[in-house]
């Protein structure tokens, strides 16, 4: 570093002063003699004019001093100042560039230039912070890389960047799977074809083991490479407890916190169904995302932890086991599989399983789920007991299955997989007009705008002309470019399938979660300014009056809605009987017909015409109530896509979209004859 500092001040410090300084040494060493000789030549400008830097190396007990020069012919020379010899830089001297950068980066970082100092602001072809991370055996330097450097690091490790070939780790030899495993994987991949679709959401309290159970089920069915699980286990350096959970939890934040944040999807197949697994979060802060996942499903697996205190905390007032099962029921789920998880922690005790299954069944029955649509199974998501095959653990010898009535016969359900096969085939609304609530949207290079959602009703084909929310003018024509279902191209998709559609004629920043895709000439979807609904109040400590403004969760959107009127108060035992007109207030346990005004434009439909878009959940920190939409008053926008603000497309809900435009188109869809 002394030579680097000397080199930096050489142009301002008198050369004669330097010569006198070195000449003043008594009994100079060989190094000092060579340096003095070279310094004398500096007066004539022959030495150090091409020097980049100097450094020290150790060769056993000997210390050598080196100088790196860049000649006018653009070649690099290494001068050994201890011996006075020189040689050209060889490919094996790659560490020299790193040494050079360690000395030079601080000087470069103060230059008023734009870019990264770690690649010389574009001077170098490689980023030497990335090179150091590639050569770091501990893997700790990766955490210090920014997003751009991390992209180059990943490209270098995958041998996709030729500039880093000499620094990248060697390619591993191809590992061949055993033939029996390979055949099993091929059979598993082929079983997704020509089977009825089933949307299956995984719900439950936080830390109940939802993601772990889902990931282990996918692994046992062979729909993920076993080497991926081994890599996840290696990344979990301590215990590997999240190796199966990482199958569904792909976000970096999810893996850091050890909990699910966003809805995860995976495609598997049983002997009967082509299944879209939907892993939903269980934490209260992400209940909006859970509601979105439940709106995409036909049936639910309610994962309940059998561990001490975990089950009790989930079913207490405000517990997420109770709340998420209610939200799923309000979103249209009528078939539940109760997976009593973590049975290995309680030594597979039959008494604990009976206690939990009885309590959960009673809760679901109170919500309105038929008793013959509930099936409880003891499992261990981490150990894999009773997921696809009956457990061989002797502590679980008491479990031989449970009778379950299907559409045609009664079967004995022993595992989670057989319980899934016993689910009644859902009825699809293919004869209704098209409705696709948007769950997410992306901009993909080379493809364009892509919207992800589940076809709630109708049929969509490639090349169809569609609209977002309401009719679009001719200059905003939107067409379906291509359709994919789990990376498989489709020309036609029916109701009930989770798809990604390429939208031509609209930008990514013009879309928001909660918007609805429909056909413009077949009862197009439109935003509403108010709607009438029948609600049932589940819990609330006080009276609910006109002006109350809870949060409404309907299909993939979340919005605030103000109660305008309580039109009718209905009989609890006979909801068709009116006991009070224009009621002043209602309480917990009451059923009423109310008129609601959304505070932002949303797309809703009457329950009698479009059930998936006509049911909702009301929340105010907790689930206040559930309901169905009776009628809507529509508002037509001249160009809804153009009215979307770019800043309003962020966030999880469907709120904050654009202005309201003009004119009200009043339309009443009343299933009660009002």
C-alpha positions as CSV (number, residue, x, y, z in Angstrom):
1,X,0.0,0.0,0.0
2,X,3.0,2.3,0.5
3,X,3.8,2.1,-3.1
4,X,0.2,2.7,-4.1
5,X,0.2,5.9,-2.0
6,X,3.6,6.8,-3.4
7,X,2.3,6.3,-6.9
8,X,-0.6,8.5,-6.2
9,X,1.6,11.5,-5.1
10,X,4.5,10.9,-7.5
11,X,3.4,13.6,-9.9
12,X,3.3,16.3,-7.2
13,X,6.2,15.1,-4.9
14,X,9.7,16.1,-6.1
15,X,11.5,13.1,-7.6
16,X,14.8,14.3,-6.2
17,X,13.3,14.2,-2.7
18,X,12.3,10.6,-3.2
19,X,15.8,9.7,-4.4
20,X,17.4,11.3,-1.4
21,X,15.0,9.6,0.9
22,X,15.9,6.1,-0.4
23,X,19.6,6.9,-0.6
24,X,19.6,7.8,3.1
25,X,19.1,4.2,4.1
26,X,22.1,2.7,5.9
27,X,23.3,-0.7,4.7
28,X,20.6,-1.1,2.1
29,X,19.1,-4.5,1.5
30,X,18.9,-6.1,-2.0
31,X,15.4,-4.9,-2.3
32,X,16.4,-1.3,-1.4
33,X,19.3,-1.4,-3.9
34,X,17.0,-2.5,-6.7
35,X,14.4,0.1,-5.7
36,X,17.1,2.8,-5.5
37,X,18.4,1.9,-8.9
38,X,14.9,2.0,-10.4
39,X,14.2,5.3,-8.6
40,X,17.2,6.9,-10.2
41,X,15.9,5.9,-13.6
42,X,12.6,7.6,-12.7
43,X,14.3,10.9,-13.2
44,X,14.4,10.2,-16.9
45,X,10.8,8.9,-16.8
46,X,11.7,5.4,-17.7
47,X,10.4,3.6,-14.5
48,X,7.0,3.5,-13.0
49,X,5.4,5.5,-15.8
50,X,3.6,2.3,-16.8
51,X,3.3,0.9,-13.2
52,X,-0.2,0.0,-12.0
53,X,0.6,-1.1,-8.5
54,X,3.1,-3.0,-6.3
55,X,2.5,-5.7,-3.8
56,X,4.2,-8.2,-1.5
57,X,4.2,-12.0,-1.6
58,X,5.6,-14.7,0.7
59,X,7.5,-17.7,-0.6
60,X,8.1,-19.7,2.5
61,X,10.2,-17.6,4.8
62,X,11.3,-15.2,2.0
63,X,9.4,-12.0,1.1
64,X,9.2,-10.8,-2.5
65,X,8.2,-7.4,-3.8
66,X,6.4,-7.2,-7.1
67,X,5.4,-4.4,-9.4
68,X,2.7,-4.8,-12.1
69,X,3.3,-2.7,-15.3
70,X,1.2,-2.0,-18.3
71,X,3.5,-1.5,-21.3
72,X,2.6,0.8,-24.2
73,X,1.9,-2.4,-26.2
74,X,-1.0,-3.1,-23.8
75,X,0.8,-6.1,-22.3
76,X,1.1,-6.8,-18.6
77,X,4.5,-7.4,-17.0
78,X,5.4,-8.5,-13.5
79,X,8.6,-7.0,-12.2
80,X,10.2,-8.7,-9.2
81,X,11.8,-5.8,-7.3
82,X,13.6,-8.1,-5.0
83,X,15.6,-9.9,-7.8
84,X,15.3,-7.3,-10.6
85,X,13.6,-9.8,-13.0
86,X,10.4,-9.5,-15.0
87,X,8.0,-11.7,-16.8
88,X,4.7,-11.4,-18.6
89,X,1.4,-12.0,-16.7
90,X,0.2,-15.5,-17.2
91,X,-3.4,-16.8,-17.1
92,X,-2.6,-18.5,-13.8
93,X,-2.1,-15.0,-12.2
94,X,-5.8,-14.2,-12.0
95,X,-5.4,-13.3,-8.3
96,X,-3.3,-10.3,-9.3
97,X,-6.3,-8.5,-10.8
98,X,-8.1,-9.0,-7.5
99,X,-5.2,-7.5,-5.6
100,X,-5.1,-4.6,-8.1
101,X,-8.8,-4.0,-7.5
102,X,-8.5,-4.1,-3.7
103,X,-6.1,-1.2,-3.9
104,X,-7.8,0.7,-6.7
105,X,-11.5,0.5,-5.8
106,X,-11.4,3.2,-3.1
107,X,-9.8,5.7,-5.5
108,X,-12.3,4.9,-8.2
109,X,-15.3,5.2,-5.8
110,X,-14.7,8.9,-5.2
111,X,-14.8,9.8,-8.9
112,X,-18.0,11.6,-10.0
113,X,-18.9,8.8,-12.4
114,X,-22.1,6.8,-12.7
115,X,-22.1,3.1,-12.4
116,X,-20.5,0.5,-10.1
117,X,-17.1,1.0,-8.7
118,X,-16.6,-2.8,-8.4
119,X,-16.3,-3.1,-12.2
120,X,-14.3,0.1,-12.7
121,X,-17.4,2.0,-13.8
122,X,-17.6,-0.2,-16.9
123,X,-13.9,-0.3,-17.6
124,X,-13.6,-4.0,-16.6
125,X,-15.5,-6.7,-18.2
126,X,-16.1,-8.5,-14.9
127,X,-17.3,-7.3,-11.5
128,X,-14.6,-8.1,-9.0
129,X,-17.0,-8.2,-6.1
130,X,-18.8,-11.0,-8.0
131,X,-15.4,-12.7,-8.6
132,X,-14.6,-12.7,-4.9
133,X,-18.1,-14.1,-4.1
134,X,-17.6,-16.9,-6.7
135,X,-14.2,-17.8,-5.1
136,X,-15.5,-17.5,-1.5
137,X,-15.9,-21.1,-0.1
138,X,-18.0,-19.9,2.8
139,X,-20.7,-18.3,0.6
140,X,-21.0,-15.4,3.0
141,X,-20.0,-12.7,0.5
142,X,-23.2,-13.3,-1.5
143,X,-25.1,-11.3,1.1
144,X,-23.2,-8.1,0.3
145,X,-24.0,-8.2,-3.4
146,X,-26.7,-5.8,-4.8
147,X,-29.4,-6.9,-7.2
148,X,-27.3,-6.3,-10.4
149,X,-24.3,-8.1,-9.0
150,X,-26.5,-11.0,-7.8
151,X,-27.8,-11.4,-11.3
152,X,-24.3,-11.6,-12.7
153,X,-23.3,-14.0,-9.9
154,X,-26.2,-16.4,-10.7
155,X,-25.4,-16.2,-14.4
156,X,-21.8,-17.0,-13.7
157,X,-22.6,-20.0,-11.5
158,X,-24.9,-21.3,-14.2
159,X,-22.2,-20.8,-16.9
160,X,-24.3,-18.4,-18.8
161,X,-21.8,-15.5,-18.7
162,X,-18.6,-16.2,-20.7
163,X,-16.7,-13.3,-19.0
164,X,-16.8,-15.3,-15.7
165,X,-15.8,-18.7,-17.1
166,X,-12.4,-18.7,-15.5
167,X,-13.9,-17.8,-12.1
168,X,-17.0,-20.0,-12.2
169,X,-17.0,-23.4,-10.4
170,X,-16.5,-26.4,-12.6
171,X,-19.6,-28.0,-14.1
172,X,-20.7,-31.0,-12.1
173,X,-20.9,-34.3,-13.8
174,X,-24.4,-35.2,-14.9
175,X,-26.2,-37.4,-12.3
176,X,-28.4,-40.1,-13.7
177,X,-31.5,-41.0,-11.7
178,X,-32.1,-44.7,-11.0
179,X,-34.3,-46.3,-13.7
180,X,-37.1,-47.1,-11.3
181,X,-37.3,-43.5,-10.1
182,X,-37.1,-42.2,-13.7
183,X,-40.0,-44.3,-14.8
184,X,-42.0,-43.2,-11.7
185,X,-41.4,-39.5,-12.6
186,X,-42.5,-40.1,-16.2
187,X,-45.7,-41.7,-15.0
188,X,-46.3,-38.9,-12.6
189,X,-45.9,-36.2,-15.2
190,X,-48.2,-38.0,-17.6
191,X,-51.1,-38.4,-15.1
192,X,-52.1,-34.7,-15.3
193,X,-53.7,-35.2,-18.7
194,X,-57.4,-35.8,-19.5
195,X,-58.7,-35.5,-15.9
196,X,-61.2,-33.2,-14.3
197,X,-59.7,-30.1,-12.8
198,X,-59.8,-29.5,-9.0
199,X,-58.7,-26.4,-7.2
200,X,-57.5,-27.4,-3.7
201,X,-56.5,-24.6,-1.2
202,X,-54.4,-25.4,1.9
203,X,-55.5,-23.3,4.9
204,X,-54.9,-23.2,8.6
205,X,-53.3,-21.4,11.5
206,X,-49.8,-20.0,11.2
207,X,-47.1,-22.7,11.9
208,X,-49.6,-25.5,11.5
209,X,-47.3,-27.0,8.8
210,X,-49.3,-26.2,5.7
211,X,-46.3,-25.6,3.4
212,X,-44.4,-28.5,4.8
213,X,-47.3,-30.9,4.3
214,X,-47.9,-29.6,0.8
215,X,-44.2,-29.8,-0.2
216,X,-43.9,-33.4,1.2
217,X,-47.1,-34.5,-0.7
218,X,-45.7,-33.1,-3.9
219,X,-42.4,-34.9,-3.2
220,X,-44.0,-38.2,-2.5
221,X,-46.1,-38.0,-5.7
222,X,-42.9,-37.4,-7.7
223,X,-43.8,-33.9,-9.1
224,X,-40.5,-32.4,-8.0
225,X,-37.0,-33.6,-8.6
226,X,-35.6,-35.2,-5.4
227,X,-32.3,-33.3,-5.9
228,X,-34.2,-30.1,-5.4
229,X,-35.2,-31.2,-2.0
230,X,-31.7,-32.2,-1.2
231,X,-30.5,-28.8,-2.2
232,X,-33.1,-27.2,0.0
233,X,-32.0,-29.4,2.9
234,X,-28.4,-28.3,2.4
235,X,-29.4,-24.6,2.4
236,X,-31.2,-25.2,5.7
237,X,-27.8,-25.7,7.4
238,X,-29.1,-26.2,10.9
239,X,-31.9,-28.8,10.8
240,X,-33.3,-28.8,7.3
241,X,-36.8,-28.3,8.8
242,X,-37.9,-26.1,5.9
243,X,-36.8,-28.3,3.0
244,X,-40.4,-29.3,2.1
245,X,-41.8,-25.8,2.9
246,X,-39.5,-24.2,0.4
247,X,-41.2,-26.1,-2.4
248,X,-44.1,-23.6,-2.1
249,X,-42.4,-20.7,-0.3
250,X,-40.2,-19.3,-3.0
251,X,-39.9,-15.6,-2.0
252,X,-36.7,-14.6,-0.2
253,X,-38.7,-12.9,2.6
254,X,-40.8,-16.1,3.1
255,X,-37.7,-18.2,3.5
256,X,-36.1,-15.7,5.9
257,X,-39.2,-15.5,8.2
258,X,-40.2,-19.1,7.9
259,X,-43.8,-18.3,7.0
260,X,-46.0,-18.0,3.9
261,X,-46.7,-14.5,2.6
262,X,-48.1,-14.8,-0.9
263,X,-50.3,-17.5,-2.4
264,X,-48.2,-20.4,-3.9
265,X,-49.3,-22.7,-6.7
266,X,-48.3,-26.2,-7.8
267,X,-49.8,-28.7,-10.3
268,X,-50.1,-32.3,-9.3
269,X,-52.4,-35.2,-10.1
270,X,-54.1,-38.0,-8.2
271,X,-55.6,-41.1,-9.8
272,X,-58.8,-39.1,-10.3
273,X,-58.1,-35.4,-10.6
274,X,-55.7,-32.9,-12.2
275,X,-55.1,-30.7,-9.1
276,X,-54.1,-27.1,-8.7
277,X,-52.6,-26.9,-5.1
278,X,-53.0,-23.5,-3.6
279,X,-50.8,-22.8,-0.5
280,X,-52.3,-19.9,1.4
281,X,-50.7,-17.9,4.2
282,X,-51.9,-18.4,7.8
283,X,-50.6,-15.3,9.4
284,X,-53.1,-12.6,10.3
285,X,-51.2,-9.9,8.4
286,X,-51.6,-11.7,5.1
287,X,-55.3,-12.7,5.4
288,X,-56.1,-10.8,2.2
289,X,-53.9,-13.1,0.2
290,X,-55.5,-16.1,2.0
291,X,-58.9,-14.9,0.8
292,X,-57.6,-14.6,-2.8
293,X,-56.4,-18.2,-2.6
294,X,-59.7,-19.5,-1.2
295,X,-61.6,-17.8,-4.0
296,X,-59.6,-19.9,-6.5
297,X,-60.5,-23.2,-4.9
298,X,-63.2,-25.9,-5.1
299,X,-62.3,-27.7,-1.9
300,X,-60.0,-27.1,1.1
301,X,-57.5,-29.0,3.2
302,X,-57.7,-27.5,6.7
303,X,-54.3,-28.2,8.4
304,X,-54.6,-28.3,12.2
305,X,-51.6,-28.7,14.5
306,X,-51.9,-31.4,17.1
307,X,-48.9,-29.9,19.1
308,X,-49.7,-28.8,22.6
309,X,-51.3,-25.3,22.8
310,X,-51.0,-24.8,19.0
311,X,-54.5,-26.3,18.3
312,X,-56.1,-24.4,21.2
313,X,-54.6,-21.0,20.0
314,X,-56.1,-21.6,16.6
315,X,-59.7,-22.2,17.7
316,X,-59.9,-19.5,20.4
317,X,-61.8,-16.4,19.6
318,X,-59.8,-14.6,16.9
319,X,-57.8,-17.7,16.1
320,X,-56.8,-18.1,12.4
321,X,-58.0,-21.8,12.2
322,X,-61.5,-20.6,12.9
323,X,-61.3,-17.5,10.8
324,X,-59.7,-19.1,7.7
325,X,-62.2,-21.9,7.6
326,X,-65.0,-19.3,7.8
327,X,-63.4,-17.3,4.9
328,X,-63.0,-20.4,2.8
329,X,-66.7,-21.3,3.4
330,X,-67.8,-17.8,2.5
331,X,-65.7,-18.0,-0.7
332,X,-67.7,-21.0,-1.8
333,X,-65.7,-24.0,-0.5
334,X,-68.1,-26.7,0.7
335,X,-65.8,-29.7,1.0
336,X,-63.2,-29.8,3.8
337,X,-60.4,-32.3,4.5
338,X,-59.2,-31.8,8.1
339,X,-55.6,-32.8,8.3
340,X,-54.5,-33.2,11.9
341,X,-50.8,-32.5,11.5
342,X,-47.8,-32.9,13.8
343,X,-49.2,-36.1,15.3
344,X,-45.6,-37.3,15.7
345,X,-45.1,-34.6,18.4
346,X,-47.9,-36.1,20.5
347,X,-46.8,-39.7,19.9
348,X,-49.7,-40.4,17.5
349,X,-52.2,-40.5,20.5
350,X,-55.7,-41.5,19.4
351,X,-57.3,-39.4,22.1
352,X,-55.7,-36.2,20.8
353,X,-56.8,-36.9,17.3
354,X,-60.4,-37.6,18.4
355,X,-60.4,-34.4,20.4
356,X,-59.2,-32.2,17.6
357,X,-61.3,-33.8,14.8
358,X,-64.5,-33.5,16.9
359,X,-63.9,-29.8,17.7
360,X,-63.0,-28.8,14.1
361,X,-66.0,-30.8,12.7
362,X,-68.4,-29.0,15.1
363,X,-67.0,-25.6,14.0
364,X,-67.4,-26.4,10.3
365,X,-70.9,-27.7,10.9
366,X,-71.9,-24.5,12.6
367,X,-70.8,-22.6,9.6
368,X,-73.0,-24.7,7.4
369,X,-70.7,-27.3,6.0
370,X,-72.6,-30.7,5.7
371,X,-71.2,-33.4,8.0
372,X,-70.8,-35.8,5.1
373,X,-68.5,-33.3,3.3
374,X,-66.0,-33.3,6.2
375,X,-63.2,-35.9,6.5
376,X,-60.5,-35.9,9.3
377,X,-57.2,-37.7,8.9
378,X,-54.1,-38.0,11.3
379,X,-50.9,-37.1,9.4
380,X,-47.3,-35.9,9.9
381,X,-46.4,-33.5,7.2
382,X,-42.7,-33.5,8.0
383,X,-42.3,-37.3,8.5
384,X,-44.7,-38.1,5.6
385,X,-47.1,-40.4,7.6
386,X,-50.5,-40.9,5.9
387,X,-49.9,-38.6,3.0
388,X,-49.9,-41.0,0.1
389,X,-49.6,-44.4,1.8
390,X,-50.8,-45.7,5.1
391,X,-48.2,-45.2,7.8
392,X,-46.3,-48.1,9.1
393,X,-45.5,-46.5,12.4
394,X,-46.6,-48.9,15.2
395,X,-47.9,-46.0,17.2
396,X,-50.4,-45.3,14.5
397,X,-51.7,-48.9,14.3
398,X,-55.1,-47.8,15.7
399,X,-55.8,-45.9,12.4
400,X,-57.4,-48.0,9.7
401,X,-59.3,-45.3,7.9
402,X,-62.7,-43.7,8.0
403,X,-65.8,-44.4,5.8
404,X,-66.6,-41.5,3.5
405,X,-69.6,-41.3,1.1
406,X,-68.7,-40.3,-2.5
407,X,-70.9,-39.6,-5.4
408,X,-71.4,-43.3,-6.3
409,X,-70.4,-45.3,-3.3
410,X,-68.8,-45.3,0.2
411,X,-65.0,-45.7,0.4
412,X,-62.6,-46.0,3.3
413,X,-60.3,-43.0,3.4
414,X,-56.9,-43.8,4.9
415,X,-54.6,-41.2,3.5
416,X,-54.6,-37.6,2.4
417,X,-54.4,-38.7,-1.2
418,X,-57.4,-41.0,-1.0
419,X,-59.3,-38.2,0.7
420,X,-58.6,-35.9,-2.2
421,X,-59.8,-38.6,-4.6
422,X,-63.1,-38.9,-2.6
423,X,-64.0,-35.2,-3.2
424,X,-67.1,-34.7,-5.2
425,X,-66.4,-33.4,-8.7
426,X,-67.3,-29.7,-8.9
427,X,-69.8,-28.4,-11.4
428,X,-68.4,-25.8,-13.8
429,X,-70.4,-22.8,-15.1
430,X,-69.3,-23.1,-18.7
431,X,-72.7,-21.9,-20.0
432,X,-72.4,-18.5,-18.3
433,X,-70.6,-15.4,-19.9
434,X,-66.9,-15.2,-19.4
435,X,-65.5,-13.9,-16.1
436,X,-61.8,-14.1,-15.1
437,X,-60.9,-12.1,-12.0
438,X,-57.2,-11.1,-12.2
439,X,-55.1,-12.5,-9.3
440,X,-51.7,-11.2,-10.5
441,X,-50.1,-9.5,-13.5
442,X,-46.6,-9.4,-15.0
443,X,-44.7,-7.8,-17.8
444,X,-42.5,-10.5,-19.4
445,X,-39.7,-9.6,-21.9
446,X,-40.6,-10.9,-25.3
447,X,-44.1,-11.7,-24.3
448,X,-45.7,-8.5,-23.0
449,X,-48.5,-8.2,-20.5
450,X,-49.6,-11.4,-18.8
451,X,-52.5,-11.7,-16.4
452,X,-53.0,-14.6,-14.1
453,X,-56.4,-15.7,-12.8
454,X,-58.9,-18.5,-12.6
455,X,-61.7,-18.8,-15.1
456,X,-64.8,-18.3,-12.9
457,X,-67.3,-18.9,-15.6
458,X,-67.5,-19.3,-19.4
459,X,-64.9,-20.3,-22.0
460,X,-61.9,-18.3,-23.3
461,X,-60.0,-18.9,-26.5
462,X,-56.9,-17.6,-28.1
463,X,-57.7,-14.6,-30.3
464,X,-60.8,-13.6,-28.4
465,X,-61.5,-9.9,-28.0
466,X,-62.0,-9.1,-24.3
467,X,-62.4,-6.1,-22.1
468,X,-61.3,-5.1,-18.6
469,X,-64.2,-4.3,-16.3
470,X,-66.4,-2.5,-18.9
471,X,-66.6,-1.8,-22.6
472,X,-63.4,-0.3,-24.1
473,X,-63.3,2.1,-27.0
474,X,-62.0,1.0,-30.4
475,X,-58.5,2.5,-29.7
476,X,-58.2,0.3,-26.6
477,X,-59.0,-3.1,-28.2
478,X,-57.7,-5.9,-26.1
479,X,-57.2,-9.4,-27.5
480,X,-56.0,-12.8,-26.0
481,X,-52.6,-13.6,-27.5
482,X,-51.9,-16.9,-25.9
483,X,-53.0,-19.0,-23.0
484,X,-50.9,-21.2,-20.7
485,X,-51.8,-23.5,-17.9
486,X,-48.7,-24.5,-15.9
487,X,-46.4,-23.8,-18.8
488,X,-48.6,-25.8,-21.2
489,X,-50.1,-23.9,-24.1
490,X,-53.9,-24.0,-24.5
491,X,-56.2,-22.9,-27.3
492,X,-59.4,-23.1,-25.3
493,X,-59.9,-23.1,-21.5
494,X,-63.1,-23.7,-19.6
495,X,-64.3,-22.6,-16.2
496,X,-62.4,-23.8,-13.2
497,X,-58.9,-23.7,-14.7
498,X,-56.1,-21.5,-13.4
499,X,-54.4,-19.9,-16.3
500,X,-52.0,-17.1,-17.5
501,X,-53.2,-15.1,-20.5
502,X,-51.2,-12.8,-22.8
503,X,-53.1,-9.5,-23.2
504,X,-52.4,-7.5,-26.3
505,X,-53.4,-3.8,-26.3
506,X,-53.0,-3.1,-22.6
507,X,-49.9,-2.3,-20.4
508,X,-49.0,-4.0,-17.1
509,X,-49.3,-0.7,-15.2
510,X,-52.9,-0.3,-16.4
511,X,-54.0,-3.5,-14.6
512,X,-54.7,-4.2,-10.9
513,X,-55.7,-7.2,-8.8
514,X,-59.5,-7.5,-8.7
515,X,-60.1,-6.4,-12.3
516,X,-62.3,-8.8,-14.3
517,X,-61.8,-10.0,-17.9
518,X,-65.0,-10.6,-19.9
519,X,-66.3,-10.7,-23.5
520,X,-67.5,-7.2,-24.6
521,X,-70.6,-8.5,-26.5
522,X,-71.8,-11.1,-24.0
523,X,-73.0,-9.4,-20.7
524,X,-69.6,-7.7,-20.1
525,X,-68.5,-7.1,-16.5
526,X,-68.8,-3.6,-15.2
527,X,-68.0,-1.7,-12.1
528,X,-70.7,-1.0,-9.5
529,X,-71.5,2.1,-7.4
530,X,-73.7,0.3,-4.9
531,X,-75.2,-3.1,-4.3
532,X,-77.8,-4.8,-2.1
533,X,-76.7,-7.9,-0.2
534,X,-78.0,-10.3,2.4
535,X,-75.5,-10.6,5.3
536,X,-75.2,-12.7,8.4
537,X,-73.3,-11.1,11.3
538,X,-70.9,-13.7,12.8
539,X,-69.3,-11.6,15.5
540,X,-69.1,-8.0,16.7
541,X,-69.1,-6.5,20.2
542,X,-71.6,-3.7,19.5
543,X,-74.4,-2.5,17.2
544,X,-74.0,-2.1,13.5
545,X,-75.8,0.9,11.9
546,X,-75.9,2.7,8.7
547,X,-72.5,4.4,8.0
548,X,-70.5,1.3,9.2
549,X,-67.5,0.8,6.8
550,X,-65.9,-2.6,7.0
551,X,-63.5,-4.3,4.5
552,X,-65.2,-6.5,1.9
553,X,-63.3,-9.5,0.4
554,X,-64.9,-10.6,-2.8
555,X,-63.2,-12.9,-5.5
556,X,-59.7,-11.4,-5.8
557,X,-60.4,-7.9,-4.7
558,X,-60.6,-6.2,-1.3
559,X,-62.3,-2.9,-0.8
560,X,-63.9,-0.7,1.8
561,X,-67.7,-0.4,1.6
562,X,-70.1,2.0,3.5
563,X,-73.4,0.7,4.7
564,X,-76.1,3.1,3.3
565,X,-79.2,1.5,4.7
566,X,-80.4,-1.6,6.6
567,X,-83.3,-2.4,4.4
568,X,-84.7,-5.4,6.2
569,X,-84.0,-7.5,9.3
570,X,-84.7,-11.2,8.6
571,X,-85.7,-14.1,10.8
572,X,-82.7,-16.2,11.9
573,X,-84.5,-19.5,11.4
574,X,-86.3,-18.5,8.2
575,X,-84.3,-16.0,6.3
576,X,-87.1,-15.5,3.7
577,X,-89.3,-14.0,6.5
578,X,-89.0,-10.2,7.1
579,X,-89.4,-9.2,10.8
580,X,-88.5,-5.5,10.5
581,X,-88.3,-3.0,7.7
582,X,-85.6,-0.2,7.7
583,X,-84.1,-1.5,10.9
584,X,-82.0,1.0,12.8
585,X,-79.3,-1.5,13.8
586,X,-78.3,-5.2,13.9
587,X,-76.1,-7.3,16.2
588,X,-74.1,-10.4,16.1
589,X,-76.2,-13.4,15.0
590,X,-78.6,-11.3,13.0
591,X,-79.4,-11.7,9.3
592,X,-80.3,-8.6,7.3
593,X,-80.5,-7.1,3.8
594,X,-78.3,-4.0,3.5
595,X,-77.4,-1.5,0.8
596,X,-73.7,-0.9,0.4
597,X,-71.6,1.8,-1.4
598,X,-68.1,0.7,-2.4
599,X,-65.6,3.5,-1.7
600,X,-63.6,2.6,-4.8
601,X,-64.8,1.2,-8.2
602,X,-65.1,-2.6,-8.0
603,X,-66.5,-5.4,-10.2
604,X,-69.3,-7.4,-8.6
605,X,-72.2,-9.5,-9.8
606,X,-75.4,-10.9,-8.3
607,X,-75.0,-14.3,-6.7
608,X,-77.9,-15.8,-8.7
609,X,-76.1,-15.0,-12.0
610,X,-72.4,-15.4,-11.1
611,X,-71.9,-17.1,-7.7
612,X,-68.1,-16.7,-7.7
613,X,-68.4,-12.9,-8.0
614,X,-71.5,-12.6,-5.8
615,X,-70.3,-13.8,-2.3
616,X,-68.1,-11.9,0.1
617,X,-66.6,-11.7,3.6
618,X,-66.8,-8.6,5.8
619,X,-63.8,-8.0,8.0
620,X,-63.0,-5.4,10.7
621,X,-59.7,-6.9,12.2
622,X,-61.8,-10.0,12.5
623,X,-64.4,-11.6,10.3
624,X,-67.6,-9.7,11.1
625,X,-69.9,-11.5,8.7
626,X,-70.5,-13.1,5.4
627,X,-73.0,-12.5,2.7
628,X,-74.4,-12.8,-0.9
629,X,-75.1,-10.0,-3.4
630,X,-78.7,-9.7,-4.4
631,X,-78.5,-6.9,-6.9
632,X,-76.0,-4.3,-8.2
633,X,-76.2,-0.8,-9.7
634,X,-73.6,-0.5,-12.4
635,X,-71.6,2.4,-13.6
636,X,-70.1,2.5,-17.1
637,X,-66.7,4.1,-17.6
638,X,-65.6,5.4,-21.0
639,X,-62.2,3.9,-20.7
640,X,-61.5,2.1,-17.4
641,X,-58.0,1.0,-18.4
642,X,-56.8,4.5,-19.1
643,X,-58.2,5.7,-15.8
644,X,-56.0,3.4,-13.7
645,X,-53.2,5.3,-12.0
646,X,-49.8,3.7,-12.0
647,X,-49.3,4.2,-8.3
648,X,-52.6,2.4,-7.6
649,X,-51.5,-0.9,-9.1
650,X,-49.2,-1.7,-6.2
651,X,-50.3,-3.5,-3.0
652,X,-52.2,-6.6,-2.3
653,X,-55.8,-5.5,-2.5
654,X,-57.9,-4.5,-5.5
655,X,-58.4,-1.0,-4.2
656,X,-57.4,2.4,-5.4
657,X,-58.4,2.2,-9.0
658,X,-59.1,5.3,-11.0
659,X,-62.0,7.7,-11.2
660,X,-65.6,6.8,-11.6
661,X,-66.5,8.5,-14.8
662,X,-70.1,9.4,-15.8
663,X,-73.6,7.9,-16.0
664,X,-75.2,5.2,-14.0
665,X,-76.7,2.2,-15.6
666,X,-79.1,0.8,-13.0
667,X,-79.7,-2.9,-13.3
668,X,-81.4,-5.1,-10.8
669,X,-80.6,-8.8,-10.4
670,X,-82.8,-9.9,-7.6
671,X,-83.0,-13.5,-6.5
672,X,-85.6,-12.8,-3.9
673,X,-88.2,-11.1,-6.2
674,X,-87.6,-7.6,-4.9
